[in-house]
């Protein structure tokens, strides 16, 4: 493993760590957004119940008006409705951004892990002019196809680059269910279907035809899981590649 790669440098290890840290911080910011926004919704509702707020609110773009009591009910509904769902979309997106940026860095230093069958045209070679530019294009083409595969395929590809005992099948399965939840909420109004069941496997939380619950607690716990997963994956990779001292 890692045969034919360039020498692992401190710069590579630092960049791997930075990619992980940046996306962990982005997930932390989303957790703060969810909790602080939810706190504001709850506080507004309590102020209305106490009789301190009685004004109506109008959305000028949709011409929708709501009394303070109506708005209070809507905001409480957002706590376990739109708010955790929006945060779930984003935390999964940050994991995907981390993973594919992480793979790209690893491939830059071990291009032999690229598919041997991938071809380039003479025009692409001439247009790229420099080896690094051509390699970058090959990497992005490889990763573009991998994005549409399952998380199990993602990690099988990662193992071609660096073998990590720290990757647990249970974590990959949980990630797959999270992605499947995100996808079915976007494309099927959150109603589980056979595609969701196929992607989730034993981790599926409902049966086909049922509404997938995405409540506050689920998004909180999913964000914690992804933060720990990113950190663990980055630390294990860096430890595996770091030159012996």
C-alpha positions in Angstrom: 0.0 0.0 0.0 1.2 3.5 -0.8 3.7 2.0 -3.3 4.9 4.4 -6.0 3.7 7.4 -4.0 5.8 10.5 -3.6 7.4 11.1 -0.2 4.9 12.0 2.4 5.6 15.5 3.5 4.6 17.6 6.5 2.7 19.8 4.1 0.5 16.9 3.0 -0.2 15.9 6.6 -1.0 19.5 7.5 -3.4 19.9 4.5 -5.2 16.6 5.4 -5.6 17.9 8.9 -6.9 21.3 7.7 -9.5 19.8 5.4 -10.8 17.8 8.4 -10.7 20.8 10.8 -12.4 23.1 8.4 -15.4 20.8 7.8 -15.6 19.9 11.5 -15.8 23.6 12.3 -18.5 24.1 9.7 -20.6 21.3 11.3 -20.0 23.0 14.7 -21.4 26.2 13.3 -24.4 24.4 12.0 -25.0 22.9 15.5 -24.8 26.3 17.0 -27.2 27.6 14.3 -29.7 24.8 15.1 -29.5 25.2 18.9 -29.5 29.0 19.1 -32.2 29.4 16.5 -34.3 26.8 18.3 -33.7 28.7 21.5 -35.0 31.9 19.9 -38.1 30.2 18.6 -38.8 28.8 22.0 -38.2 32.1 23.7 -40.5 33.9 21.3 -43.2 31.4 22.0 -42.9 31.9 25.8 -43.0 35.7 25.4 -46.2 35.4 23.4 -47.8 33.0 25.9 -46.9 35.5 28.7 -48.7 38.3 26.8 -45.6 40.4 26.1 -45.8 40.1 22.3 -49.0 40.8 20.4 -47.9 42.2 17.1 -48.7 40.6 13.7 -46.0 39.9 11.2 -46.2 40.1 7.4 -43.9 38.5 4.8 -43.9 41.2 2.1 -42.6 38.7 -0.5 -45.5 36.3 -0.2 -48.0 38.7 1.4 -48.5 36.1 4.2 -49.5 37.5 7.6 -49.5 35.9 10.9 -50.6 37.0 14.4 -48.1 36.6 17.2 -49.9 33.4 18.3 -50.0 32.0 14.8 -46.3 32.8 14.3 -45.5 31.2 17.7 -47.2 28.0 16.6 -45.3 28.0 13.3 -41.9 28.5 15.0 -42.5 25.7 17.4 -43.4 23.5 14.4 -40.1 24.5 12.8 -38.2 23.1 15.8 -38.9 19.6 14.8 -39.7 20.3 11.1 -37.7 22.5 8.8 -34.9 23.5 11.1 -33.4 20.0 11.8 -34.0 19.0 8.2 -32.1 22.0 6.8 -29.2 21.3 9.2 -29.1 17.7 8.2 -28.8 18.6 4.5 -25.8 20.8 5.3 -23.9 18.4 7.7 -24.1 15.6 5.2 -22.9 18.0 2.5 -19.9 19.0 4.7 -19.0 15.4 5.2 -19.0 14.8 1.4 -16.9 17.9 0.9 -14.4 16.7 3.4 -14.2 13.2 2.1 -13.7 14.1 -1.6 -11.2 16.9 -0.8 -9.4 14.4 1.5 -9.3 11.8 -1.3 -8.0 14.4 -3.8 -5.1 15.3 -1.6 -4.2 11.6 -1.1 -4.4 10.9 -4.8 -2.1 13.9 -5.6 0.5 12.1 -3.6 -0.3 8.6 -4.7 -1.6 8.8 -8.3 -1.0 5.1 -8.8 -4.3 4.5 -7.0 -6.1 6.1 -10.0 -7.9 3.7 -12.3 -5.4 2.3 -14.8 -8.1 2.2 -17.5 -8.8 5.9 -17.3 -7.8 7.5 -20.6 -6.9 11.0 -21.8 -6.8 12.4 -25.2 -3.8 14.0 -26.9 -5.7 17.3 -26.8 -6.2 17.1 -23.0 -2.5 16.4 -22.6 -1.5 19.3 -24.8 -4.0 21.6 -23.1 -2.9 20.7 -19.6 0.8 21.5 -20.5 2.0 20.6 -17.0 1.9 17.2 -15.3 0.3 18.6 -12.1 -2.6 20.1 -14.2 -3.2 16.9 -16.0 -3.0 14.9 -12.8 -5.6 17.2 -11.2 -8.0 16.7 -14.1 -7.6 12.9 -13.9 -8.3 13.0 -10.1 -11.4 15.2 -10.5 -12.7 12.9 -13.3 -12.1 9.8 -11.1 -13.8 11.4 -8.1 -16.7 12.7 -10.2 -17.7 9.2 -11.0 -17.1 7.9 -7.5 -19.5 10.5 -6.0 -22.5 8.7 -7.4 -21.4 5.4 -5.8 -22.3 4.1 -2.4 -20.3 5.0 0.8 -19.1 1.4 0.8 -17.5 2.0 -2.6 -16.1 5.3 -1.3 -14.2 3.6 1.5 -13.2 0.7 -0.7 -11.5 3.3 -2.9 -9.9 4.9 0.1 -8.4 1.6 1.1 -6.7 1.4 -2.3 -4.8 4.4 -1.3 -4.2 3.8 2.4 -5.2 0.8 4.5 -7.0 1.9 7.7 -8.1 -0.5 10.3 -9.9 2.3 12.1 -12.7 2.4 9.5 -15.7 0.5 11.0 -18.3 -1.1 8.8 -21.0 0.1 11.3 -19.9 3.7 10.7 -20.0 3.4 7.0 -23.5 1.9 7.3 -24.6 4.8 9.5 -23.2 7.3 7.0 -25.1 5.5 4.2 -28.4 5.8 6.0 -27.8 9.5 6.7 -27.1 10.1 3.0 -30.2 8.1 2.0 -32.3 10.1 4.5 -31.0 13.4 2.9 -31.7 12.1 -0.6 -35.2 10.8 0.1 -36.1 14.1 1.9 -35.0 16.1 -1.1 -36.4 13.9 -3.9 -39.4 12.1 -2.3 -40.7 14.5 0.3 -39.2 12.4 3.1 -41.3 9.3 2.3 -39.2 6.2 2.4 -39.1 4.1 -0.8 -37.2 1.1 -2.1 -34.2 3.3 -3.1 -34.0 4.5 0.5 -34.2 0.9 1.8 -31.6 -0.3 -0.6 -29.1 2.4 0.3 -29.8 2.0 4.1 -29.8 -1.7 4.4 -30.1 -2.9 8.0 -29.8 0.7 9.2 -33.2 1.7 7.6 -35.3 3.5 10.2 -38.8 3.0 8.6 -40.5 0.8 6.0 -41.3 1.8 2.5 -44.2 4.3 2.3 -43.6 5.7 5.8 -42.4 9.2 6.6 -38.8 9.4 7.7 -38.5 11.3 11.0 -35.8 13.9 11.2 -36.3 15.5 14.6 -34.0 17.7 16.6 -32.3 14.8 18.5 -31.6 12.9 15.3 -29.8 15.9 13.7 -27.9 16.7 16.9 -26.6 13.1 17.2 -25.9 12.9 13.4 -23.7 16.0 13.6 -21.8 14.6 16.6 -21.3 11.4 14.7 -20.0 13.1 11.6 -17.6 15.3 13.6 -16.2 12.3 15.3 -16.0 10.3 12.1 -14.1 13.0 10.3 -11.7 13.5 13.1 -11.1 9.8 13.6 -10.6 9.2 9.8 -8.2 12.2 9.5 -6.2 11.2 12.6 -5.9 7.6 11.6 -4.7 8.5 8.1 -2.2 11.0 9.3 -0.8 8.5 11.8 -0.6 5.8 9.1 1.3 8.1 6.7 3.5 10.1 9.0 7.2 9.2 8.5 8.7 7.3 11.3 10.8 9.4 13.6 
